[in-house]
Amino acid sequence: MAPAIKNDSAPPSPPSKSLGTALPYAARTALHLKGLVPSAVENFAAQEARAYEQFQAKGTPLEQYIFLSWLRNTNLDLFYRLVLKHLKEIAPVIYTPTVGQACQEFSHIYPFLAPPSAVDGLYIPLNEVDNIDEIINNYKESIPEGQQPEITVITDGSRILGLGDLGMNGMGIPVGKLQLYVAAAGLDPTRCLPIVLDFGTDNPKYLEDPLYLGIRQKRPEDPEFYAATEKVLNGLTRAFPEIF
């Protein structure tokens, strides 16, 4: 995925499939896409108008959140065009207050936030912290070469927006924070790494939920928690010495 494009006159170079219907005919030929997409070649304004129309058509803020998440994971440029153009309207959807509901229901909506092949952060279970280097290497293999993360936001899901212990479901917080950092501070969205430490939950609601996607155990005592967290942080700094 390419960084967000600031204006209609500056598409990424070389042309990428992520441009969607804005991909010129010559690029479609080079990428062997003739006949595989509709014939119209649009400008970015038309793409934005269609995306905004779909955003407004969603019946609830949670549905808008799901739509925007899918858009971000399939067309990063278009997502940030929409966010920057309608920041006042969209910020409460990608972060508070809607992100609170999204976190509470994260295990139920997760499959619909991105295509199965999309990698949208790291989920690090307590029982895998000794394999942190393998986990990080898996992440490295999923991103373009040289596109290492420069910033991370990490949560253990234990205290989410006054909602209490949401366990792994708290992933929505680092995802949302990084989206705002990109929109407000101009960070490269391809170099942001959201992480959830899936170290269990003391919330019986999630331990008993058959669709909960985190590990099903109570949280560890402080000594084990801090030792595991240190292993994660050490692994991150080994792999990405400049990350903050």
Order of alpha helices (4+ residues) and beta strands (2+ residues): alpha-alpha-alpha-alpha-alpha-alpha-alpha-beta-alpha-beta-alpha-beta-alpha-alpha
